[in-house]
């Protein structure tokens, strides 16, 4: 390193929520890398970007390590927990940018033509399934770019009329509503203020709806009738007191239609519950029938296997008996040992 410039070094950036690693954990992580420890010159931690850095003896060793460890790596702690890290070149603002929702038919050149406007792309990879799943020959559809980000990349990009989703570390706590850092769009204070204004406006509009006016007029009419005709109410006490009083025929029709709608809704809900129970019963019966068929098939196979074994034993016994008879016939008679 000359003039304070970092050379032949890589870094592993840890999330903000991850604990600081110990030297014993770092030693175990270094041994798990697909690189020779003898090619490393120094290993140190940096607190400004929460990174672990490795300085190699030469540029060739660093390039070989970057090529062999280009995927997601697991940094394991002694308590059994782990975090995902990536090996990135140190000394420059290299970010690992992930592109989602782009089909394989979109070529890498088409993607680079769009993403190169925001910085210099060092390398592009196509992510694969983890090896422990046994499908590491398949691509996941996610493109990864090691690039020097010169301008902020928006969260979505238009790539050949496909809406590509972009994610990298600097987007983790950036709000695209007020363009400030420290929170996301769904928790932005400006969004909460706008939602509060909208709720107030909606409440004011609801208070001025026709239904509210009709309700207020009905209440005033009831109070007026109660004051003007108290004796009439007493005479009607023997009749249906709970019968609603409507101001007009329109209100009566509106209430009747609403009652019909509620009755139909309850009827549909009851039919849905009955159909759901029927479907559950049919599914259970089908599952039991399938298990019974599998059991019968297994018993049939087991009976055939035992039959074959019994036949094999009988044939083997017959062969041994026939072999014994043949040996007795072919063997010469024994000479008498008694002297003449």
C-alpha positions, 0 to 999 in steps of 0.5 A: 500500500502506497500513499494510503491506498488500499491494495490487494484487499477484500472485505466482508461487510456485516449487517448492523444487527450482527454482533462483532465477531471474535478472533476465534470465529474469524479464524474458523471463517478464514479456514472455511474459505476456498482460498489458501491461508498462506496467500494472506498477509493480514486480517483486520477489522474496521469499525467505520463500515463494520467490515472484516478485511483480508490483505493478500500478498499479491493481486493474483491471489486476491483475484483468485479468492474473489473468483472462488468465493463469489457467492453468499458465504455463511459467517458462523458464530460460536452460539450457533447463529450465522449471517450472510456475507459476501467477499468484495474488493476493498478500497473502492465503493464496490456494492453488490447489487441484486436484480430481481424479477428479470427472466432468463431471456433478458441477456446480461448485455441488455441488463448492463446497458441499463445499470451501467448508467449508475456506475462501473460494473466490475463483474456480473454473476447469476445466482444459483441454488445453495449447494445443500439443497442439491440443486446448485446446477440451477439458476434462481433468476437473480442477477448479482453485480459487483459495481462502483455505485456512482449515482443512487440506483432507484428501487425499480428499473425498466429493462426491456419493458420488464419491471426489475427490482433492485436491492443493495445495502444503501437502499436498506434504510432509505426512504423514497418518499422524502429521500432521507435516510434512517427509515423506509417509505412505509414508516415515513413521517410525511406518509403518516401526516398525509394519511391523517389528513386523508382520514380527517377529510373522509370523516368530514365527507361521511358526516355530510352523506345523505344517510347521515342527513336522513338519520338526523331528520328521522331523529328530529321527527321522532322527537317532534312526534313524542312532544306533540302526541304523547297520548297517541303513543300511550294508546298504541302501547298495546301494539308493536312498540318496536316497529320502526317509524319511517318518514317516507315510502322511500325509507321503508323500501330502503330498509326492506331492501337492506334487510333482504340483503342481510338475509341473503348474505347470512344465507350465503355464509351458511351455504359456504360453511356447509360447502366447506364442511362437505369439502373437508369431509370429502377430502378426509374420505378421499385421504382415507381411501387413498391410505386404504388403497396403499395399504392393500397394495402393500399387503398384496406386494408383501403376499407376493414376496412371501409366495416367491420366497416359499417357491424359491425354498421349495425349488432349492430343496428339490434341487438339493434332493436331486443333486444328492440322488445323482451323487449317490448314483455316480459314486463307486461302491465302497470296497469291503475292508474285511480280509478274504 
